[in-house]
Amino acid sequence: MAAGGIPLIFLKNLLFHGVCFRNQPRYFALKARAMQTAARLGLYEAADVKRLPFLIRPGSEVVDVGANFGAYTVVLARLVGPSGKVFAFEPLPPAADTLVRTCARLGNVVILREALSDGADAQEEVDLRVPFLAGAVPEPALAAVDPAPWADSGLKTWKVFRVRVRRLDDHLGSFRDISFIKVDVEGGEAAFLAGATETIHRFRPMLQLESSGLRACAATVNAWLREAQYVLMTAVNGRLERCAAEALSGLNAYAVPEESVDRLPAALRTRPGQT
């Protein structure tokens, strides 16, 4: 639901059909502006965005995987500051084009037009499928490689893009101090982790990952966590608590290095109102 109880899908239809007259570039530009403004005001994925200042070290490097229109990217860029850097990965051409324009004045953002996976099939490109929402509104945020998580939900495909795919570990030589990684790849979270093992082993960053993708591959994710010596946590009444992948709820979860769990900021370990 959107603000004021108006369904978000209704607002997207109003913007796409009524305001933009089905002009896709204009719609994406306006949607990007709205998402970034909402993130800055703490209204977009509010609980998770409000945790970021406790997780991001100024001057460090962070990674935004599945940056989409940059709602997280602009917040991360502000938090790392001018001496830090954001590596934003977005393979979908219309979203990446919008992201480039959005970040044109941000000197600490590097945009890479790539999907990130495990490199298991040695392909250099994959098909990225974008659905129509109800009302025939294109939804880049749900772009996914086959099999798309929404494939059985009745959504129709808007467009299919051929995009480059690599591993995060392929970029290891470009990193100096990765402290945080945000991942939103519509069901590809387990494959991403497999392709980021060396980077994560070297820097031991905290990760924010979409819960639904972890639940879908719970056994694989739990095995990766044991091998990498990470702990999966979810927010319960405002506090981060340990949780197995198959039991996750809420939008996002956090993978925390075992050695860092006891050093989490008090604000993340204490329920609101506790001291």
C-alpha positions in Angstrom: 0.0 0.0 0.0 1.1 3.5 -0.7 0.8 6.6 1.5 -2.7 7.4 2.5 -3.9 3.9 1.8 -3.9 4.3 -2.0 -2.6 1.1 -3.6 0.8 1.6 -5.1 -0.2 -0.2 -8.3 -3.0 2.4 -8.8 -0.4 5.2 -8.4 1.9 3.6 -10.9 -1.0 3.3 -13.4 -1.9 6.9 -12.9 1.6 8.1 -13.4 2.3 5.9 -16.5 -1.1 6.2 -18.3 -2.5 9.5 -16.9 0.6 11.7 -16.4 3.2 10.2 -18.9 0.7 9.1 -21.5 2.6 5.8 -21.8 5.8 7.6 -22.6 8.2 5.0 -21.1 11.4 7.2 -20.8 9.4 10.0 -19.1 7.8 7.5 -16.7 11.1 6.0 -15.7 12.6 9.4 -15.1 9.7 10.6 -12.9 9.6 7.3 -11.1 13.4 7.5 -10.4 13.0 11.0 -9.0 10.1 9.9 -6.8 12.0 6.9 -5.5 15.2 8.9 -4.7 13.2 11.6 -2.9 11.4 9.0 -0.9 14.7 7.3 0.1 16.2 10.7 1.2 13.1 11.4 3.3 13.2 7.9 4.8 9.9 6.8 3.2 11.4 4.2 0.7 12.0 0.8 2.5 12.1 3.0 5.5 13.2 0.6 8.2 16.2 -0.7 6.1 17.3 2.7 4.9 17.2 4.1 8.4 19.6 1.4 9.5 22.2 2.3 6.9 23.9 5.1 8.9 24.7 2.5 11.6 26.2 0.1 9.0 28.2 2.4 6.6 31.6 3.7 7.4 32.4 7.1 5.9 35.3 6.9 3.5 34.7 3.2 2.8 33.5 1.5 -0.4 30.1 -0.1 -0.7 28.3 -2.1 -3.5 24.8 -1.7 -4.7 23.8 -4.8 -6.7 20.5 -4.3 -8.6 20.7 -0.5 -8.2 17.6 0.0 -10.4 16.9 3.8 -10.5 19.3 4.6 -7.6 17.1 4.9 -4.5 19.8 3.2 -2.4 22.6 4.5 -4.5 22.1 8.1 -3.7 21.7 7.4 0.0 24.9 5.2 0.0 26.8 7.9 -1.8 25.9 10.5 0.9 26.9 8.1 3.7 30.3 7.1 2.3 31.1 10.8 1.6 33.5 12.2 -1.0 36.4 10.0 0.1 34.3 6.8 -0.2 32.9 5.1 -3.3 29.7 3.3 -4.4 29.9 0.6 -7.0 26.4 0.5 -8.5 25.6 -2.5 -10.7 22.5 -2.2 -13.0 22.2 -4.3 -16.1 18.8 -3.2 -17.4 19.5 -0.6 -20.1 16.6 1.9 -19.4 17.3 1.7 -15.7 21.0 2.1 -16.1 20.5 5.1 -18.5 18.4 6.8 -15.8 20.9 5.9 -13.1 23.7 7.5 -15.1 21.8 10.8 -15.4 20.8 10.6 -11.7 24.4 10.2 -10.5 26.1 12.5 -13.1 26.9 15.0 -10.3 28.0 12.4 -7.8 31.8 12.0 -8.0 31.9 9.0 -5.8 29.6 6.6 -7.8 30.8 4.1 -10.4 28.1 2.6 -12.5 28.6 -0.8 -14.1 26.0 -2.1 -16.6 26.3 -5.8 -15.5 24.2 -8.5 -13.9 26.1 -10.3 -11.1 25.9 -14.1 -10.7 28.1 -17.1 -10.1 29.5 -17.5 -13.6 28.6 -21.2 -13.5 27.6 -21.5 -17.1 30.5 -19.3 -18.4 28.0 -17.2 -20.4 28.9 -13.6 -21.0 25.3 -12.5 -21.6 21.9 -13.6 -20.3 18.3 -12.7 -21.1 16.8 -10.2 -18.5 13.0 -10.3 -18.6 10.9 -7.3 -17.5 7.2 -7.8 -16.6 4.1 -5.7 -17.0 2.2 -5.0 -13.8 -1.6 -5.1 -13.8 -2.7 -2.3 -16.1 0.2 -2.8 -18.5 2.8 -0.8 -16.6 6.4 -1.8 -17.2 8.2 -2.7 -13.9 12.0 -2.7 -14.1 12.3 -3.4 -10.4 11.1 -6.9 -11.1 13.6 -7.6 -14.0 14.9 -11.1 -13.6 16.7 -13.8 -15.5 14.7 -17.0 -16.4 13.1 -18.5 -14.5 11.7 -15.2 -13.3 10.1 -15.4 -9.8 6.9 -13.9 -11.2 6.7 -16.3 -14.2 3.8 -18.3 -12.7 1.9 -15.3 -11.2 0.2 -14.3 -14.4 2.3 -11.2 -15.2 3.1 -10.8 -18.9 6.5 -9.8 -20.2 7.1 -6.2 -21.3 10.5 -6.7 -22.9 13.5 -9.0 -22.8 17.0 -7.5 -22.8 20.3 -9.3 -23.5 22.7 -8.1 -20.8 26.2 -8.8 -19.7 26.7 -11.1 -16.6 29.8 -11.4 -14.4 30.8 -12.3 -10.9 31.5 -9.7 -8.2 34.8 -11.5 -7.7 35.8 -10.5 -11.3 36.0 -6.9 -9.9 38.1 -7.8 -6.9 41.1 -5.9 -8.1 39.1 -2.6 -8.2 38.2 -2.8 -4.5 40.2 -1.5 -1.6 37.7 -1.5 1.4 34.2 -3.0 0.8 32.3 -2.5 4.1 28.7 -3.1 2.9 26.9 -4.8 0.0 23.2 -4.3 -0.8 21.7 -7.0 -3.1 18.3 -7.0 -4.8 18.4 -9.4 -7.8 15.0 -10.9 -7.8 15.7 -14.5 -6.9 19.4 -14.5 -7.9 20.8 -13.9 -4.4 22.3 -17.4 -3.9 24.0 -17.3 -7.3 25.3 -13.8 -6.4 26.8 -15.1 -3.1 28.6 -17.9 -5.0 30.2 -15.4 -7.3 31.2 -13.0 -4.5 33.0 -15.4 -2.2 36.5 -14.1 -2.7 35.4 -10.5 -2.2 33.5 -11.3 0.9 36.3 -13.4 2.3 38.8 -10.6 1.9 36.8 -7.6 3.2 34.2 -9.3 5.5 31.4 -6.7 4.7 27.9 -6.7 6.0 25.3 -7.6 3.4 21.7 -6.6 3.0 19.8 -9.1 0.8 16.2 -9.5 -0.3 14.5 -12.1 1.9 12.4 -13.8 -0.7 15.4 -14.8 -2.8 17.1 -16.3 0.2 14.0 -18.3 1.3 13.7 -19.8 -2.2 17.2 -21.3 -2.0 17.4 -21.7 1.8 19.5 -24.9 1.9 22.1 -23.4 -0.5 22.2 -20.1 1.4 22.5 -21.8 4.8 25.4 -23.9 3.5 27.1 -20.8 2.1 26.7 -19.0 5.4 28.4 -21.9 7.3 31.3 -22.0 4.9 31.8 -18.2 4.9 31.3 -18.0 8.7 28.4 -15.5 8.4 25.3 -15.2 10.5 21.9 -14.4 8.9 19.8 -11.9 10.8 16.3 -10.4 10.4 14.6 -7.5 12.1 12.2 -8.4 14.9 10.4 -5.5 16.6 13.2 -3.2 15.4 16.1 -5.4 16.6 18.3 -7.7 14.5 18.1 -11.3 15.5 19.5 -14.6 14.1 17.3 -16.4 11.7 17.7 -19.4 9.3 17.0 -18.6 5.6 13.9 -20.7 5.5 12.3 -18.8 8.4 12.9 -15.2 7.1 10.1 -12.7 7.0 10.0 -9.1 6.0 11.5 -7.5 2.9 15.3 -7.7 3.6 17.7 -9.8 5.7 21.3 -9.1 6.8 24.3 -11.4 6.6 26.8 -10.4 9.3 30.4 -11.8 9.8 30.4 -14.1 12.8 33.2 -12.0 14.4 31.1 -8.8 14.0 27.8 -9.9 15.5 28.7 -8.9 19.0 30.0 -5.5 17.7 26.8 -4.5 16.0 25.7 -1.0 17.1 23.5 -1.0 20.1 20.8 0.7 18.1 20.5 -2.5 16.0 20.5 -4.9 18.9 18.1 -3.1 21.2 14.4 -2.8 20.7 13.0 0.7 20.6 12.4 2.0 24.1 15.1 -0.2 25.7 18.3 1.1 27.1 
